[in-house]
Amino acid sequence: MPLRDLLLILVICLVWAGNFLASAYALQEVPAFEYTALRMAILALLLAPFVRAPAKGQWPRLLAVALCNNVFHFGLSFWALKLAGDLSSVAIVMQSYVPMASLLAWAVLGERFGWRTGAAIAVSFTGVLVIGFDPTVIQQPASLLLMLVSAAFLALGTVLMRRLVGLNMVSQQGWSSIIAVGPLVALSLAVEPGALAVLPQASWIVWAGVLYSALLASLLGHGLYYVLVQRHPIAQLTPWLLLTPVLAVILGIVFWGDRPGPQLWIGGAMVLGGVLMIALRALARSRPLPPASGI
């Protein structure tokens, strides 16, 4: 891979890792679904003039992808981040969507995988169990469960996305954001009492976090990733993108005060090692992998 593209990968990983930190600060003041709705509203406004209508018959699949990825994945992942006492466990457990997507592709699309990939999937899920025994995670078990559910929605959304045709990155991201705003607002009103009342008192930290998520994590991060996907197979990019949770752990230690215990280090190594093995096996067999995703 050319040095230019490796530098682009580094920018993507830095931007996505930084989003864990920026969002964690913002979520101290506002609830998760409201925060996600603000992010999607900004994206919808920016991308609406550039979207193109999907091909005939694609609306139901596009709707399902938007609900899975932009509503439930992002909403639940931010909720998990808000509840968590650290950034590290959330950033690592999110990567479990890769083995989940492999299992869903096998169950839904009939894709097959060998015993090495199966072993890697088992190692990844075992790593999540090990992380669950970390003292910080034990104090907030709901955070781990929410992130697992969030990863499951992302896995389902990425499997559905494989049959989504006729949309470029801008249109897909634009429509997904437009579709997501309404459900996110409804969820916020339903499960986050008083969310609207806290918004006028929100500090600059909240708005900086929202803008970071929308402009840097979504537009810049996913935009550069789309450029790289045009040049290289996803399976070739995935191992490099595992730098994202590593950088998020470093940011958590330096700025958020994370103190990962041995369970998180061991479990994290198992999760990321399993994901890396799945990516390497997919590359060797030229099999499709789910697209990467930052929070």
N, C-alpha and C positions, 0 to 999 in steps of 0.2 A: 504494500500500500504506500503511495507517495507520501512524503513528509507533509505536504500541504493538507492532505486528507486526515492524517494523524493529528495535525494541529486543530483541524475542524472538530474532530472527535473530542479532543481535550476541551475545546470551548463548550461543546454540548454538555459534557460531563460536569464541568464547572458550573454552568448555568443551572442544570437540573439539580445538582447537589446543593447549590446556594438557595434554591427554592424551598428546600426543607427548612432551612434556617429562617429565611425571610417570612415564610408562612407561619412558622411556629411563633415568632414574635407577634405577628398580626392576629393570630388566633387566640392570643391572651385577652383580646378585647372584644372580638366578635365571634359568633358561632360558626360552625363549619359550613352548613348549607348556604347561609347568607354569604359567607366569604366566597364560596364556589360560584354562587349566582352572580356576584359582582365581577368575578373573573370572566365568566362566560358572556356577560352582558357587554363588557369591553371588547372581547373578541368578536362578538356578533356585530357590534357597531362598526368595527374596523374592517371586517371581511365581507359584510353584506353586499357592498357594491360590486364585489368581484366574484360572487358565487355563480355557478351555472346549474341549471336544472339537471337532476340526475336522469339517467336513462330510464326508459319505460319499464315499470315493474320493480324498480330499485327502491322506491319510497319505503315500503315496509322494512326492508333490511337496513336502510339508512336510519330509520327511526329506532330500530332495535339497537344498532351500534351506538347511536347518540345516547340513548338511555343507559346502556351498559357502561360505556366509557365516560361520558361527560357528566352524567348525573350520579350514578351509583358508585362508580370507581372513584372519581374525584371527590364527591361529597363524603363518602365513607372514609377515604384515606385522610382527608383533612380532619375529619372527626377523630380518627385514630391518633393523628398527630397532636390534636388538641388535648386528648386525654393522656397521652404518653408522658412519662417523665423524662424521656430522652428522644433524640433523633435517630440513634443508631439502630435500635430494634425495628423501628418503622421502615427505615430505608432498606434494611436487609430483607425483612419479611415480604416487602412489596415484590421482590424478585421471584417469589414463589409462583407468580403468574405464569412464568415460562414453563415449568413442569405441569402446571394445571392446564395450560393451553395444549401441551402435547397430549395429555390424557383426553381432553375434549375433542381434539382433532381425530384421535383414534376412535372415540365413541360416536362422534357426530359425522365426521367426514370419511371414516374408514381408513385413515392414514395408519400405517404400521410402523413400529419401531422395534429395534433389536434389544437384546438383553442388557447391553451396556447402557443404552438410553434408559431402560427400565430401572436399572440399578442407580443411575444418576438421579432419576425422579425420586426413588426411595430415599436416597441420601439427602436430597434437598428437603423433603418433608420431615425426615428425622431431625434435620438441623433446626427446623421451626420448633419442634417439640423441645429440643435442648434449649433454645432461646427462651422458651416459655418458663424455664426454671431460673432464669436470671433474676436476682432480687428486685431490680428496677421494674421488670416486666410483671413479676408476681404481684407487685403493689397495684398495677393497673391491668389486670387480665383482659378487660373489655377492649383495651387498645389493640392487643394482639388479635383478638377475635374479629374486630372490625376490619383490621388490615387484611386478614385472611379472606373475609367476605369481599372486601374491595378488590383484592387480587383475583378472586374467582370471577367477579363481574368483568374485570379487564380481560381475563383469559377468554371468557365467552364472547366479549365484544371483538377481540382480535380474530377469533375463529370465524365469526360472522363476517368480519371485514374482508376475509379472503375471497368471498363470493360477491363483494361489492365492486362493480365495474363502472367505468365511464365517468369517474370523478377524479380530478387532480387533488393535490394536497390542500390547496386554498379552498376549493369548493367543499371538500369533505370536512375540513376543520371549521369552515364557516357555517355550513348547514348544521353540523353537530352542535356548535355553540348556540345557534339560533333556536334549535329544537330544545336544548337543555334549559334555557333560561326559565321558561314557564314552570316546568316540573320542579326545578330547584327552588323557585320562589314559593311554590305551593308547599313543598316539604319544609322549608324554613318556617313558614307560617304555622304549619301543623305541629312540628316537633320542637321548635325553638321559640317559646313564648318570650315576648319582649325583644326579639331580635331587631325589629325596626326602631325601637326606642333607643337602643344603644348606638345606632349608626350615626346620628347627628353629633354625638360626643366622641366619636372615634378619632384618635390622634393621627398624626401624619404616618405613624408606623403602619397602621392598617392600610392606608392608601398606597404607601410605598410597597407593601407586600402584595396588594392586589395588582398594581402595575407591573411589579417584577414577575408575578405569575403569568399575567396575560402577555406582556410584551417580550420578556426575555425567555421564560420557560416554554411558553407556547409558540409564539411567533418565531423567535430566534432559534430556540432549541429544536423544535420540530421542523422548522423551515430548513435548517442546516442538515438535519437528519434526512429529510426528503431528498436533498441534493446528493447526499452520500449514497442513499438507496439507489439512485439512478446510475451510480458508478460501480457499486459493489454489492454482492449478495448480502442479504440480511444476516445470514449465518456467519459471514466474515466480520460483520460489524459488532455482533452481540458480545463476543469476548472482550473487546475493547471498551464497550459501554458499561461493563461491570465495574469500571472505575468510578461510576456515579455513586453507588452506595459506599464505596471505600472513602471517597472524598466527603460524603455526607457524615460518615463516622468521624473523620478528622475535624470537620467543622463543628460537630456536636461536642467533641472533647474540648476544642479550643475556645469556642464561643458560648456554648449552651451549658457547659459544665457536666457533660456526660462522663460517667466513670464505668465503662463496660466491665462486667465481671467475666470470669473464665467461661461461664455458660454462654454468654453472648459471643465471645471470641470463637469458641469451638463451634457453636451452632451456626454462627455467621459464616465461618469457613466452610461448613458442610453445605449450607444453602448456596453460597456463591460458587463453591466447587462443583456442586451438582449442576447448576445452571451452565457453568463453563463447559462441563463435559457434554451436556445436551447440545450446546452450540457447536462444539468441535465435532461431535458425531453427525450433526445435521450438515455441517460444512463438508465432511468427508463423503457423505452420501448425497450431497446437493439437495437436501430436503428443506422445505420452507420452515421458517421459524416465525413466531409472533413478532410483530414490530415492537421495537423498544418503546418505553414510555417513562417519562419523568412524572413526578407527582403534579 
